[in-house]
Amino acid sequence: MKKCSYCGQQYPDEANTCAKDGQALVVAPERIASPPPIPLTPGTGRKKYRTYNEVPWYRREPGFLVLIFALFCTPVVLALCLICLTGDVYKNDYDNEDNLKVWGIGNKIAAVLILLLQAFTYWVLQQMK
């Protein structure tokens, strides 16, 4: 399998140039079934994961049904928000550099807004008593 050196599009071994941008194709490295773990990134204290199976279950992106259930279960929403704010949540998908994708800053902002909404709701309920 060959890969475009510019856009990352994959092509069969017979192809020599990318159909999109005309760049030369290079032999794409094969994914290793179980790569060795990557050490902590110096100065960050965070480990980078190469495969989705290496990511702890609580750092994985939840499935669609879990999100629907979370709408009706406030403690689960609280836990998801705290997990999101305390570290990366990994998706079962790869970026152009073959790294696992993670939730972005928008998800962290949403988690803060959800926590603020929950705190406000709790405060209102306490004022009504």
Secondary structure, DSSP 8 states (H G I E B T S, - for coil): -EEETTT--EE-TT--B-TTT--BEEE-----SS-------TTT-----SSGGGS-GGGB---HHHHHHHHT-HHHHHHHHHHHHHS--EEEEE-TTS-EEE--HHHHHHHHHHHHHHHHHHHHHHHH-
